[in-house]
Amino acid sequence: MSGLTKKRKKLEHWQAVAIWLLVFDAIAVNLSYLFALFLRFDFHYSSIEPIYLHAFFKFAPIYTVACLLIFWQLKLYNSLWRFAGFEELKRTSFAALFTTIFQVVGITVFVQRMPISYYVIGALTQYILITGVRFSYRFVNLLHCRKARTDRVRFRAMIIGAGDSGRIVIRELNTSEQSHTQAVCVIDDNPNKWGRLMEGIPVVGGRDEIMAAAEKYKVDKIYLCIPSATAEERRDILNICKNTSCELKTLPGIYQLANGEVSISKLRPVALEDLLGREQIQVDLTGIYRSIQGKVILVTGGGGSIGSELCRQIAAHHPKQLIILDIYENNAYEIQQELKRKYGNSLNLVVLIGSVRDSRRMDMIFRQYRPQIVYHAAAHKHVPLMEDSPAEAIKNNVMGTYKTAFSALKYHTERFVLISTDKAVNPTNIMGASKRLCEMVIQCMNTISEKGEISRLPLLYAHEETARSEENKTISGSAGHNTQFVAVRFGNVLGSNGSVIPLFKKQIEEGGPVTVTHPDVIRYFMTVPEAVGLVLEAGADAHGGEIFVLDMGQPVKIDTLARNLIRLLGYTPDVDIKIVYTGLRPGEKLFEEKLMAEEGIQKTRNDLIYIGKPIPFDTDEFLQQLEDLAYASYDNDPDIVSKVEDIVCTFHPVGRNPSGPYESVNLPKEEAVGNE
């Protein structure tokens, strides 16, 4: 054909298997009932009455065609029999039932009534043959896979949880060709399951047996497969597991079961928040997002850990416009591309590069976009770095906050939310002191807003070389702006940029040592979603002037945190990975506080969120001090720390007041955990 040759279409493997099954079924359904006749007449062909043989051979062709059609309709020829399970067994059983009914009715009514044993034995034999051949394929394949996997197995796993999740994980471990791990034992606290088998794996006991079972079965990995466990239960179990030197992994949550997403791929390394021993903080997101929807929202520092998560949550709930401001273009670009990929043109997104220290830039942004809500997350936050560059902490944190808040007040922003820190309480370093000054700026701005006295505010423009002379004068504003200024104070955020967790992980990956400043340092921790939830709730519930504080549960020793992380990654502290104590860094405390004594606390509708009552101070005096501080910071005054100390009465730089901790108010039930 013009040099062209027809290529014979090659059958797929499953099609070839289907043909062989069809041939087998055609033979099996007839042999089954012929076997019944032979059995009925003691396996003597000559003893079989001719009338029965004649009836059998007459009905056989009809029955064969009927069986194959029924089997085809019930999809017995295009199932993946290597993965056969309950569904396949059900369809095979229905096929046997329907064909048996057809045999009994058809041959009895239209041909000849047969012996009872013919019907019973024939039906049973047929069911065994058509079911057995299919499931034997899976069985042989399973034996082959297990033999092949035995050669590849490098790890032995303990499964904690003899429920649905544990069963699915065991099954996947035992059948997956990509898995190099073998389940060897199961732990469950239900005594009714002890001594029994799950998927062929023994349930050896409750959590008290974890240590002994890990040693007995030479366990390398532990999989925690209890998605419904509370945070306290997970912490108790993981505190036992971390002493086994096994690698730990866990299923994220119960929603994995609801979505049918339980598998080995869903197992993740145990996170440090699993050991904090408290439930995730829940906030009323319905009210929060209702307040966000349809608003123009500005997030300063929008490329950082907190800022970027704020942008993600805000973008998901239909703002009129989301404006991201960051001075670091790489961070801004990453969050921009992430949101564009996810939302495309449905999100009105503006990404700007600029500094909150630039008065004219901030004025231009507020004048052009008129944001209704501002989340101010832009700040220098690294304590040791700011100790070496105190003027920069003041310029960026304090003056940046002032200039952003000034523009918000000038252009009638509805709410302004400052991201603060527990380091602002009785600060011992310039970073914490600068954040306390930021809180005071917010309180001052709220007072000015309530009184409508924006004319009292100094511009602070004159401290920038680029300032225009015509702007270096007081702006008169009308009363009734009523911008609500609030601050949100929380502790260390797990996994954020610059936090100890990424540093520890990197040090462990490099073989150590892990550096801890002091064996007794304790800190409060929270997750990024918790921090962002608190910030959003503060913005929604603000009345103006509040300092929102999260009850972050029990503080954790950094030394214990480092040791737990080493164990979670399968190493032994001080044996595989050394821990080195480097001494407290400049300005660093042994512990952080959340409220100053004079602030007091007030509960909100969320039992884990408190409000610190503002500390009164002379606004006019503070504004004058702030203006003097601005001059000092832009002049890089070497004595700027002393000037800050004069303004923030609770600021006691390390080395200047050796008397010890300062009086503070602790939220309920605070006590260090994880002590070894």
C-alpha positions as CSV (number, residue, x, y, z in Angstrom):
1,M,0.0,0.0,0.0
2,S,2.2,2.8,-1.4
3,G,5.2,1.7,0.7
4,L,3.1,1.8,3.8
5,T,2.6,-1.2,6.0
6,K,-0.1,-1.8,8.4
7,K,1.0,-2.2,12.0
8,R,-0.8,-4.8,13.9
9,K,-2.3,-3.2,17.0
10,K,-0.8,-4.8,20.1
11,L,-3.2,-5.8,22.9
12,E,-2.7,-4.2,26.2
13,H,-1.7,-6.5,29.0
14,W,-5.1,-6.1,30.8
15,Q,-6.9,-7.0,27.5
16,A,-4.9,-10.2,27.2
17,V,-5.7,-11.1,30.8
18,A,-9.4,-10.4,30.1
19,I,-9.4,-12.8,27.1
20,W,-7.8,-15.5,29.2
21,L,-10.3,-15.0,32.0
22,L,-13.2,-15.1,29.5
23,V,-11.9,-18.5,28.2
24,F,-11.4,-19.8,31.7
25,D,-14.9,-18.7,32.7
26,A,-16.5,-20.4,29.7
27,I,-14.8,-23.7,30.7
28,A,-15.3,-23.2,34.5
29,V,-19.1,-22.6,34.5
30,N,-19.6,-25.8,32.6
31,L,-17.1,-28.0,34.4
32,S,-18.7,-26.9,37.7
33,Y,-22.1,-28.4,36.9
34,L,-20.6,-31.4,35.1
35,F,-18.5,-32.0,38.2
36,A,-21.8,-31.9,40.2
37,L,-23.2,-34.7,38.0
38,F,-20.1,-36.8,38.4
39,L,-20.2,-36.4,42.1
40,R,-23.9,-37.2,42.3
41,F,-23.2,-40.6,40.5
42,D,-20.0,-41.5,42.3
43,F,-17.7,-40.4,39.5
44,H,-18.9,-43.1,37.1
45,Y,-19.7,-41.7,33.8
46,S,-21.7,-44.7,32.7
47,S,-23.9,-44.4,35.8
48,I,-25.1,-40.9,34.9
49,E,-28.6,-41.2,33.6
50,P,-28.8,-40.2,29.9
51,I,-31.6,-37.8,30.5
52,Y,-29.4,-35.7,32.8
53,L,-26.5,-35.7,30.4
54,H,-28.7,-34.7,27.5
55,A,-30.2,-31.8,29.6
56,F,-26.8,-30.6,30.6
57,F,-25.3,-30.5,27.1
58,K,-28.4,-29.0,25.7
59,F,-28.4,-26.1,28.2
60,A,-24.6,-25.6,28.3
61,P,-24.2,-23.3,25.3
62,I,-27.1,-21.0,26.5
63,Y,-25.8,-21.0,30.0
64,T,-22.2,-20.2,28.8
65,V,-23.3,-17.2,26.8
66,A,-25.6,-15.9,29.6
67,C,-22.7,-16.2,32.2
68,L,-20.2,-14.3,30.0
69,L,-22.8,-11.5,29.4
70,I,-23.5,-11.3,33.2
71,F,-19.8,-11.3,34.0
72,W,-19.2,-8.6,31.4
73,Q,-22.0,-6.4,32.7
74,L,-20.6,-6.7,36.2
75,K,-17.2,-5.6,35.0
76,L,-15.4,-8.8,35.9
77,Y,-13.1,-8.5,32.9
78,N,-11.7,-4.9,33.4
79,S,-11.0,-4.8,37.1
80,L,-7.5,-4.4,38.4
81,W,-7.3,-7.8,40.1
82,R,-3.9,-7.2,41.5
83,F,-5.6,-4.7,43.8
84,A,-8.8,-6.8,44.3
85,G,-10.7,-6.0,47.5
86,F,-14.2,-6.0,48.9
87,E,-15.8,-4.3,45.9
88,E,-14.4,-7.0,43.5
89,L,-15.6,-9.7,45.9
90,K,-19.1,-8.2,46.0
91,R,-19.4,-8.1,42.2
92,T,-18.1,-11.6,41.9
93,S,-20.6,-12.8,44.4
94,F,-23.5,-11.1,42.6
95,A,-22.3,-12.6,39.3
96,A,-22.4,-16.1,40.9
97,L,-25.8,-15.4,42.4
98,F,-27.4,-14.2,39.1
99,T,-25.9,-17.1,37.1
100,T,-27.0,-19.7,39.6
101,I,-30.6,-18.3,39.5
102,F,-30.4,-18.5,35.7
103,Q,-29.1,-22.1,35.8
104,V,-31.8,-23.3,38.3
105,V,-34.7,-21.6,36.5
106,G,-33.5,-22.1,32.9
107,I,-32.6,-25.8,33.0
108,T,-35.5,-26.7,35.3
109,V,-38.3,-24.9,33.4
110,F,-37.1,-25.3,29.8
111,V,-35.1,-28.5,29.7
112,Q,-35.2,-31.0,32.6
113,R,-35.4,-30.9,36.4
114,M,-32.0,-32.0,37.8
115,P,-31.0,-33.5,41.1
116,I,-30.7,-31.1,44.1
117,S,-27.0,-31.9,44.5
118,Y,-26.5,-30.7,40.8
119,Y,-27.7,-27.2,41.7
120,V,-26.0,-26.9,45.1
121,I,-22.6,-28.4,44.2
122,G,-22.5,-26.9,40.8
123,A,-23.2,-23.4,42.2
124,L,-20.6,-23.7,44.9
125,T,-17.9,-25.1,42.6
126,Q,-18.6,-22.3,40.1
127,Y,-18.3,-19.6,42.7
128,I,-15.0,-21.1,44.0
129,L,-13.5,-21.3,40.5
130,I,-14.4,-17.9,39.2
131,T,-13.6,-16.2,42.5
132,G,-10.5,-18.2,43.2
133,V,-8.8,-17.6,39.9
134,R,-9.2,-13.8,40.3
135,F,-8.1,-13.5,43.8
136,S,-5.3,-16.0,43.4
137,Y,-3.9,-13.5,40.9
138,R,-3.8,-10.9,43.6
139,F,-2.4,-13.4,46.1
140,V,0.4,-14.5,43.8
141,N,1.2,-10.9,42.9
142,L,1.2,-10.0,46.6
143,L,3.6,-12.8,47.4
144,H,5.9,-11.7,44.6
145,C,5.8,-8.1,45.7
146,R,6.5,-9.0,49.3
147,K,9.4,-11.2,48.3
148,A,10.8,-8.3,46.1
149,R,10.2,-5.8,49.0
150,T,12.0,-8.0,51.5
151,D,15.1,-7.4,49.4
152,R,14.5,-3.7,49.4
153,V,13.4,-3.2,53.1
154,R,15.8,-0.9,54.9
155,F,13.6,0.3,57.8
156,R,11.3,-1.2,60.3
157,A,8.3,0.8,61.4
158,M,6.1,0.9,64.5
159,I,2.5,2.1,63.9
160,I,0.8,3.9,66.7
161,G,-3.0,3.6,66.3
162,A,-4.9,0.4,65.4
163,G,-7.7,2.3,63.7
164,D,-8.6,3.0,60.0
165,S,-5.6,5.3,59.5
166,G,-3.1,2.8,60.9
167,R,-4.6,0.0,58.8
168,I,-4.4,2.0,55.6
169,V,-0.8,3.0,56.3
170,I,0.2,-0.6,57.1
171,R,-1.5,-1.8,53.9
172,E,0.4,0.8,51.8
173,L,3.7,-0.1,53.5
174,N,3.1,-3.7,52.7
175,T,2.0,-3.3,49.1
176,S,3.8,-0.2,47.8
177,E,6.7,-1.0,45.4
178,Q,8.3,2.3,46.3
179,S,8.3,1.7,50.0
180,H,11.5,0.7,51.7
181,T,9.8,0.4,55.1
182,Q,8.1,-2.6,56.7
183,A,5.5,-2.4,59.5
184,V,6.6,-4.7,62.3
185,C,4.3,-3.9,65.3
186,V,1.3,-1.8,66.3
187,I,0.6,0.2,69.5
188,D,-2.9,1.0,70.6
189,D,-4.3,2.0,74.0
190,N,-7.4,-0.1,73.6
191,P,-6.8,-3.4,75.6
192,N,-9.4,-5.2,73.4
193,K,-6.9,-5.0,70.5
194,W,-3.9,-6.3,72.4
195,G,-2.5,-9.6,71.2
196,R,-4.5,-9.5,68.0
197,L,-3.3,-8.9,64.4
198,M,-4.1,-6.0,62.1
199,E,-3.1,-6.7,58.4
200,G,-1.0,-9.5,59.8
201,I,1.0,-7.2,62.1
202,P,0.7,-7.8,65.9
203,V,-0.8,-5.2,68.2
204,V,1.7,-5.5,71.1
205,G,0.2,-3.2,73.7
206,G,-0.5,0.4,74.8
207,R,1.7,3.5,74.9
208,D,3.6,2.1,77.9
209,E,5.0,-0.6,75.6
210,I,6.5,1.8,73.0
211,M,10.0,1.7,74.5
212,A,10.1,-2.1,74.9
213,A,8.5,-2.8,71.5
214,A,10.9,-0.4,69.7
215,E,13.9,-2.3,71.2
216,K,12.3,-5.8,70.7
217,Y,11.3,-5.3,67.0
218,K,14.4,-3.1,66.2
219,V,12.2,-0.2,65.1
220,D,13.8,2.6,63.0
221,K,10.7,4.7,62.4
222,I,7.5,5.4,64.3
223,Y,4.3,6.5,62.5
224,L,1.7,8.2,64.7
225,C,-1.6,7.5,62.9
226,I,-4.2,8.9,65.3
227,P,-5.6,12.0,63.5
228,S,-8.3,12.5,66.1
229,A,-5.8,12.7,69.0
230,T,-5.9,15.9,71.1
231,A,-2.8,18.0,71.4
232,E,-2.2,16.8,74.9
233,E,-2.5,13.2,73.9
234,R,-0.1,13.7,71.0
235,R,2.4,15.4,73.2
236,D,2.3,12.6,75.8
237,I,2.8,9.9,73.1
238,L,5.5,11.9,71.3
239,N,7.3,12.6,74.6
240,I,7.7,8.8,75.0
241,C,8.6,8.3,71.3
242,K,11.3,10.9,71.3
243,N,13.4,8.8,73.8
244,T,13.6,5.8,71.3
245,S,16.0,7.5,68.8
246,C,13.5,6.6,66.1
247,E,12.5,8.9,63.3
248,L,9.0,10.1,64.0
249,K,6.2,11.0,61.5
250,T,2.6,11.8,62.0
251,L,-0.7,12.3,60.1
252,P,-1.7,16.0,60.1
253,G,-5.3,15.8,61.3
254,I,-8.7,14.1,61.3
255,Y,-9.7,15.9,58.1
256,Q,-7.4,13.5,56.3
257,L,-9.7,10.7,57.2
258,A,-12.8,12.7,56.1
259,N,-11.2,13.5,52.7
260,G,-9.9,9.9,52.2
261,E,-6.4,11.3,52.1
262,V,-4.7,8.9,54.5
263,S,-1.5,7.4,52.9
264,I,2.2,7.3,53.4
265,S,2.6,10.4,51.4
266,K,0.4,12.3,53.9
267,L,2.7,11.4,56.8
268,R,4.9,14.4,57.7
269,P,7.8,14.7,60.1
270,V,6.6,15.5,63.6
271,A,6.6,19.3,64.1
272,L,7.6,21.0,67.2
273,E,4.1,22.4,67.7
274,D,3.0,18.8,68.3
275,L,5.0,18.9,71.5
276,L,3.7,22.2,72.8
277,G,0.8,20.4,74.5
278,R,-2.0,22.7,73.7
279,E,-4.8,22.9,71.1
280,Q,-4.5,25.2,68.1
281,I,-5.9,28.6,69.0
282,Q,-9.3,29.1,67.4
283,V,-10.6,32.5,66.4
284,D,-13.9,33.6,65.0
285,L,-12.9,33.8,61.4
286,T,-16.4,34.4,60.1
287,G,-16.7,37.8,61.8
288,I,-13.1,38.6,60.8
289,Y,-13.5,37.9,57.2
290,R,-16.8,39.7,57.0
291,S,-14.9,42.8,58.2
292,I,-12.2,42.2,55.5
293,Q,-14.5,41.6,52.5
294,G,-14.7,44.5,50.1
295,K,-12.1,46.5,51.9
296,V,-8.8,48.1,50.6
297,I,-6.2,46.6,52.8
298,L,-2.5,47.4,53.2
299,V,0.0,45.0,54.7
300,T,3.4,46.5,55.4
301,G,6.3,44.0,55.6
302,G,4.0,41.8,53.5
303,G,6.8,39.6,52.4
304,G,7.8,38.4,55.9
305,S,6.7,35.4,57.8
306,I,3.7,37.1,59.5
307,G,3.0,39.6,56.7
308,S,2.9,36.9,53.9
309,E,0.5,34.7,55.9
310,L,-1.7,37.7,56.5
311,C,-1.7,38.3,52.8
312,R,-2.7,34.7,52.1
313,Q,-5.6,34.8,54.5
314,I,-6.8,38.2,53.4
315,A,-6.6,37.2,49.7
316,A,-8.8,34.2,50.3
317,H,-11.7,36.3,51.5
318,H,-12.4,38.8,48.7
319,P,-10.9,42.1,49.7
320,K,-11.6,45.0,47.3
321,Q,-7.8,45.5,46.9
322,L,-4.8,44.0,48.7
323,I,-1.7,46.2,48.8
324,I,1.6,44.6,49.8
325,L,4.5,46.8,50.8
326,D,8.0,45.5,51.5
327,I,11.5,47.0,51.2
328,Y,12.9,43.6,50.3
329,E,12.0,42.9,46.7
330,N,12.7,39.1,46.7
331,N,10.2,38.5,49.5
332,A,7.6,40.8,47.8
333,Y,8.1,39.0,44.5
334,E,7.6,35.5,46.0
335,I,4.3,36.4,47.7
336,Q,3.2,38.2,44.6
337,Q,3.8,35.2,42.4
338,E,2.2,32.8,44.9
339,L,-1.0,34.9,45.0
340,K,-1.1,35.4,41.3
341,R,-0.8,31.6,40.7
342,K,-3.6,30.9,43.1
343,Y,-6.1,33.7,42.3
344,G,-5.1,35.1,38.9
345,N,-7.1,38.2,37.9
346,S,-9.8,37.5,40.6
347,L,-7.6,39.3,43.1
348,N,-6.9,43.0,42.8
349,L,-3.3,42.8,44.0
350,V,-0.8,45.7,44.2
351,V,2.8,45.0,45.2
352,L,4.9,48.0,46.1
353,I,8.6,48.4,47.1
354,G,9.3,51.0,49.6
355,S,10.3,51.8,53.2
356,V,8.0,52.8,56.0
357,R,10.8,55.2,57.0
358,D,10.2,57.2,53.9
359,S,7.6,59.8,54.8
360,R,6.9,61.0,51.3
361,R,6.6,57.4,50.0
362,M,4.1,56.5,52.7
363,D,2.1,59.7,52.1
364,M,1.9,58.9,48.4
365,I,0.8,55.3,49.0
366,F,-2.0,56.4,51.3
367,R,-3.0,59.3,49.1
368,Q,-3.3,57.1,46.0
369,Y,-4.8,53.9,47.4
370,R,-6.7,55.1,50.5
371,P,-6.4,51.8,52.5
372,Q,-9.2,51.2,54.9
373,I,-7.3,48.7,57.0
374,V,-3.6,48.6,57.7
375,Y,-1.6,45.7,59.2
376,H,1.8,47.0,60.1
377,A,4.2,44.1,60.2
378,A,7.3,45.9,58.9
379,A,10.0,45.9,61.5
380,H,13.6,45.0,62.4
381,K,13.2,42.0,64.8
382,H,16.6,40.4,65.4
383,V,17.7,41.2,68.9
384,P,21.6,40.8,68.6
385,L,21.7,42.8,65.3
386,M,19.7,45.6,66.7
387,E,22.0,45.8,69.8
388,D,24.8,46.6,67.4
389,S,22.7,49.1,65.4
390,P,20.3,50.7,67.9
391,A,19.7,53.8,65.7
392,E,18.4,51.6,62.9
393,A,15.9,49.9,65.3
394,I,14.6,53.3,66.2
395,K,14.5,54.6,62.6
396,N,12.8,51.5,61.2
397,N,10.6,50.3,64.0
398,V,9.6,53.5,65.8
399,M,9.8,56.2,63.1
400,G,8.5,53.8,60.5
401,T,5.5,53.0,62.7
402,Y,4.9,56.7,63.4
403,K,5.0,57.7,59.8
404,T,2.7,54.9,58.7
405,A,0.3,55.6,61.5
406,F,0.5,59.4,60.7
407,S,-0.5,58.7,57.1
408,A,-3.3,56.3,58.2
409,L,-4.7,59.1,60.5
410,K,-4.3,61.8,57.8
411,Y,-6.1,59.8,55.1
412,H,-8.9,58.5,57.3
413,T,-7.9,54.8,57.6
414,E,-10.6,52.9,59.6
415,R,-8.2,50.5,61.5
416,F,-4.5,50.3,62.1
417,V,-3.1,47.1,63.6
418,L,0.5,47.0,64.9
419,I,2.3,43.7,65.1
420,S,4.2,43.8,68.5
421,T,6.1,41.3,70.6
422,D,6.3,40.0,74.1
423,K,9.9,41.5,74.1
424,A,8.2,44.9,74.5
425,V,7.4,43.9,78.1
426,N,10.1,45.1,80.5
427,P,12.5,45.2,77.6
428,T,16.2,44.5,78.2
429,N,17.3,45.1,74.6
430,I,16.8,47.9,72.1
431,M,14.6,45.9,69.8
432,G,12.1,45.2,72.6
433,A,12.3,48.8,73.7
434,S,11.7,50.0,70.2
435,K,8.6,47.8,70.0
436,R,7.4,49.2,73.3
437,L,7.8,52.7,71.8
438,C,5.7,51.5,68.8
439,E,2.9,50.5,71.2
440,M,3.1,53.9,72.8
441,V,3.0,55.5,69.4
442,I,-0.2,53.5,68.7
443,Q,-1.8,54.6,72.0
444,C,-0.8,58.2,71.3
445,M,-2.3,58.1,67.8
446,N,-5.5,56.5,69.1
447,T,-5.9,59.4,71.6
448,I,-5.2,62.0,68.9
449,S,-7.8,60.2,66.7
450,E,-10.5,60.2,69.3
451,K,-10.0,63.9,70.0
452,G,-9.6,64.8,66.3
453,E,-6.4,66.7,67.1
454,I,-4.1,65.7,64.3
455,S,-2.6,69.2,64.4
456,R,-0.8,68.2,67.6
457,L,1.4,65.7,65.7
458,P,4.9,66.6,64.6
459,L,5.6,65.6,61.0
460,L,9.1,64.3,61.6
461,Y,9.7,64.9,57.9
462,A,12.6,67.3,58.6
463,H,14.8,64.3,59.6
464,E,15.0,63.0,56.1
465,E,17.3,64.7,53.6
466,T,14.7,64.4,50.8
467,A,12.0,66.2,52.8
468,R,10.4,69.2,51.1
469,S,10.4,72.4,53.0
470,E,6.8,73.1,52.3
471,E,5.8,69.9,54.0
472,N,7.9,70.6,57.1
473,K,5.0,72.3,58.9
474,T,1.9,71.2,60.9
475,I,-1.0,69.7,59.1
476,S,-4.4,70.9,60.3
477,G,-7.0,68.1,60.4
478,S,-10.6,68.0,61.2
479,A,-12.1,66.2,64.1
480,G,-13.8,62.9,63.8
481,H,-11.2,60.8,61.9
482,N,-11.7,58.1,64.5
483,T,-9.1,55.7,63.2
484,Q,-8.9,52.8,65.6
485,F,-5.3,52.0,66.5
486,V,-4.5,48.7,68.3
487,A,-1.5,46.5,68.9
488,V,-1.2,42.7,68.9
489,R,1.5,41.2,71.2
490,F,2.7,37.6,70.9
491,G,5.8,35.5,71.4
492,N,8.1,33.5,69.2
493,V,6.5,32.2,66.0
494,L,7.5,28.6,65.1
495,G,9.3,28.4,61.8
496,S,9.3,32.1,61.0
497,N,12.3,33.8,59.4
498,G,15.1,34.0,62.0
499,S,13.4,31.7,64.5
500,V,15.4,29.0,66.3
501,I,13.7,26.1,64.6
502,P,15.1,26.6,61.1
503,L,18.5,27.4,62.7
504,F,18.5,24.2,64.7
505,K,17.4,22.1,61.7
506,K,20.2,23.5,59.6
507,Q,22.7,22.8,62.4
508,I,21.5,19.2,62.8
509,E,21.6,18.6,59.0
510,E,25.2,19.8,59.1
511,G,26.0,17.3,61.8
512,G,26.0,19.8,64.7
513,P,26.8,21.3,67.0
514,V,23.4,22.8,68.0
515,T,24.0,26.1,69.7
516,V,21.8,27.1,72.6
517,T,22.5,30.4,74.4
518,H,21.7,29.2,78.0
519,P,20.3,25.9,79.4
520,D,17.6,27.8,81.3
521,V,16.2,30.1,78.6
522,I,12.4,29.7,78.2
523,R,10.2,31.2,75.6
524,Y,6.5,31.3,74.6
525,F,5.7,29.8,71.2
526,M,2.9,30.0,68.7
527,T,2.3,28.9,65.1
528,V,2.1,31.3,62.2
529,P,-1.7,30.6,61.7
530,E,-2.3,31.3,65.3
531,A,-0.4,34.6,65.1
532,V,-2.3,35.7,62.0
533,G,-5.6,34.6,63.5
534,L,-5.0,36.8,66.5
535,V,-3.9,39.8,64.3
536,L,-7.1,39.5,62.2
537,E,-9.3,39.1,65.3
538,A,-7.7,42.2,66.8
539,G,-8.5,44.1,63.6
540,A,-12.1,43.0,63.6
541,D,-12.8,43.6,67.4
542,A,-10.7,46.7,67.9
543,H,-12.3,49.7,69.6
544,G,-9.1,51.6,69.8
545,G,-6.1,51.8,72.1
546,E,-6.0,48.1,73.1
547,I,-3.0,45.8,73.3
548,F,-4.2,42.3,72.4
549,V,-2.3,39.5,74.1
550,L,-2.5,35.7,73.3
551,D,-2.4,33.2,76.1
552,M,0.3,31.0,74.5
553,G,0.0,28.2,77.0
554,Q,3.1,27.0,78.8
555,P,6.5,28.4,78.0
556,V,9.1,25.9,76.7
557,K,12.8,25.6,77.5
558,I,14.9,26.3,74.3
559,D,17.3,23.6,75.5
560,T,14.5,21.1,75.6
561,L,13.2,22.3,72.3
562,A,16.7,21.6,70.7
563,R,16.9,18.2,72.3
564,N,13.4,17.2,71.2
565,L,14.1,18.3,67.7
566,I,17.3,16.2,67.6
567,R,15.4,13.2,68.8
568,L,12.5,13.8,66.4
569,L,15.0,13.6,63.5
570,G,16.3,10.3,64.7
571,Y,19.5,11.3,66.5
572,T,20.7,11.2,70.1
573,P,21.5,14.5,71.8
574,D,25.1,14.9,73.0
575,V,26.0,11.6,71.3
576,D,25.2,12.0,67.6
577,I,24.6,15.8,67.8
578,K,26.4,17.9,70.3
579,I,24.7,20.8,72.1
580,V,26.9,23.8,72.9
581,Y,25.9,26.6,75.2
582,T,27.2,30.0,73.9
583,G,25.9,32.3,76.6
584,L,23.2,34.9,76.6
585,R,23.5,37.3,73.7
586,P,23.5,41.1,74.2
587,G,20.0,42.2,75.4
588,E,18.7,38.7,75.8
589,K,16.5,37.6,78.7
590,L,16.2,34.2,80.3
591,F,12.4,34.5,80.0
592,E,9.8,36.7,78.3
593,E,6.8,38.3,79.8
594,K,3.5,39.2,78.2
595,L,2.0,42.0,80.3
596,M,3.5,44.6,82.5
597,A,2.0,44.8,86.1
598,E,0.5,48.2,85.5
599,E,-1.3,47.1,82.4
600,G,-3.5,44.6,84.0
601,I,-5.6,42.1,82.0
602,Q,-9.1,42.0,80.6
603,K,-10.7,38.9,79.0
604,T,-12.4,38.9,75.6
605,R,-15.0,36.5,74.2
606,N,-12.1,34.3,73.2
607,D,-10.8,32.7,76.5
608,L,-7.3,32.6,75.1
609,I,-7.1,36.2,74.1
610,Y,-6.6,39.0,76.6
611,I,-6.5,42.8,76.4
612,G,-3.9,44.8,78.3
613,K,-5.3,48.1,79.6
614,P,-3.2,51.0,78.2
615,I,-0.8,52.7,80.5
616,P,-1.6,56.4,80.6
617,F,1.2,58.9,79.8
618,D,1.5,62.5,78.9
619,T,0.9,62.6,75.1
620,D,2.4,66.1,74.5
621,E,5.6,65.2,76.5
622,F,5.9,61.9,74.6
623,L,5.5,63.6,71.2
624,Q,8.3,66.0,72.1
625,Q,10.5,63.1,73.3
626,L,9.7,61.3,70.1
627,E,10.8,64.2,68.0
628,D,14.0,64.5,69.9
629,L,14.5,60.8,69.5
630,A,14.0,61.1,65.7
631,Y,16.8,63.7,65.5
632,A,19.1,61.5,67.6
633,S,18.4,58.4,65.4
634,Y,18.9,60.2,62.1
635,D,22.1,61.7,63.6
636,N,23.2,58.2,64.7
637,D,23.7,59.5,68.2
638,P,25.9,57.0,70.1
639,D,24.0,57.7,73.3
640,I,20.6,56.8,71.7
641,V,20.0,53.8,74.1
642,S,20.1,56.2,77.1
643,K,17.6,58.5,75.4
644,V,15.3,55.5,74.8
645,E,15.7,54.5,78.5
646,D,14.5,58.0,79.5
647,I,11.3,57.6,77.5
648,V,10.5,53.9,78.3
649,C,10.6,53.7,82.0
650,T,10.5,49.9,82.0
651,F,13.5,49.6,79.7
652,H,16.5,48.3,81.6
653,P,19.4,47.3,79.3
654,V,21.3,44.2,80.3
655,G,24.1,45.1,82.7
656,R,22.5,48.3,83.9
657,N,20.1,46.8,86.5
658,P,21.4,43.6,88.0
659,S,18.6,43.3,90.5
660,G,16.9,40.6,88.5
661,P,13.5,40.2,86.9
662,Y,10.9,43.0,87.0
663,E,7.4,42.7,88.3
664,S,5.0,41.3,85.7
665,V,1.6,39.8,85.4
666,N,1.4,36.2,84.1
667,L,-1.7,35.0,82.3
668,P,-3.4,32.0,84.0
669,K,-1.7,28.6,84.3
670,E,1.8,29.6,83.1
671,E,4.6,27.2,84.0
672,A,7.7,26.0,82.2
673,V,7.3,22.6,80.5
674,G,9.6,20.1,78.9
675,N,12.2,20.3,81.7
676,E,14.3,17.2,81.7
